[in-house]
Amino acid sequence: MGFIKGILFALAGRYVQTAIDVVKVEVAIAIIKAIGGARKLFMLLSVWIFLLTLVAVGLAMIPVALCVYMPWEPTTKLIVSLIFALIYIGVPIILLLNLMSERRWMEIFHANDLVQKVMRNKASQS
């Protein structure tokens, strides 16, 4: 009985080692993907901070400087201020909405491919 038990443990050991090796590879792939995701998140946050800074500077400095130092009529100064406000608020908001959309995030992290892969596996198992 001890001999058979030893053989079974030796055979099981090989399968266990193979399973552990497969898990190690899968963990390495997951870590690499997580690093890529963190990198993309950092880039996204950097762009977001830059755009918010652009909004703040644009709203505060450029229209004020133009309206104070240019010899324009008050109506012209108002129009220039409104145009700058639209540009410095509208463009970053459009970019942020585009970057923060669920569809964009699904594309960045290839979630659609993952869902399709899972659905194919479920269909093939049925």
N, C-alpha and C positions, 0 to 999 in steps of 0.2 A: 504494500500500500504506500509506503514511504517513497519508493522508487517512482511510482506513477505520479504521486503528488509532486515530486521534484521535477519530472518531465513537464507536467502541466504548468508549474510555476515558471520554468525556463521558457516555454513557448509563450505563455502569457506575458512574460517579461519583454519579449521581442515586440509583441503587439502594443504593449503599453509604451515602450520606448518610441515606437513609430508614431503612436498617437501623440505623445509628448512633443516629438519633433514637428509634427503637423501643427500642433497648437502654438509652438514657438514661432513658426513661420507666419501663422495667421496673426499672432500678436505683433510681430514685427511689421507686417503690412498695415495693421490698424494703427500702430504708432506713427508710421510714415504718413499715413493719410491724416492723422490728427495733427501732425506737424504742418502739413500742407494747409490744412484748414485753419490752424492758428495763424499761419503766415498770411493767408487771405483775409482773415479777420483783422489782423493788425493793419494790413494795407487799407482795408475798408474804413477802419477807425481813423487812420491817418487822413484819408481823403475827407471823411466826415468832419474832423477837427479843422482841416484846412478850409473847407467850405463855410463852416460856421465863423471862422476868423474872417474870411472874406466878406461875409454878410455884415459882421460887426464893423469892420474897417470901412467898408463901402457906405454903410448907413451913416456912420459918424463923420467921416472925414471928407470924402470927395465932394458930395453935394454942398456941404457947408463951405468948404474952401472956394468952390466955384461961385456960389451965391454971394459970398462976402467980398471976394476980390474982383469979380467981373462987373463992368459997368453996364449991367443990363437993367431993363425995366422989371418991376416986381412980377409981372405976369410971366416974363421969360424965365426969371429965376424959379418961379413955381413949376413951370413946365420942365425945366432941367432937373429940378429936385425930384419930381415925380418919375421922370424917365430913369434916373439913377436908382431910385427906390425900386422900381419894377425890375430893373436888370439885376440889382444886387440881392433882391429877395426872390424873384421868380426863378432865375437860373439855378441857384443852389437848391431851392425847394424841389424843382423838377428833377435835378440830379439825385437828390436824397431820396425822393419817392421812387425813382427808378432803381437805385442801389438797395433800397430797403424792401423792395417788393418780394413777395413769397416766391414768385416764379424765378426771379433772379437767384435767390438763395437755393432753390431746388437745382438750378443749373450749376451753380458754383460747387455744390457738394455732390453732384451727380446722383441726387436722390431718385430721380425718375428711372435711371438705369438700375438702381438697387431694387426699386419696386417691381420693375419689369422682370428682373432676374428671379425675385422671390415668387412672382406669379407664374413664371415658366416652370420653376421647381415644383410648385404646388400642382400645376396642371400635369406635369409629367408623373407625379406621384399618384395622381387620381386614377 
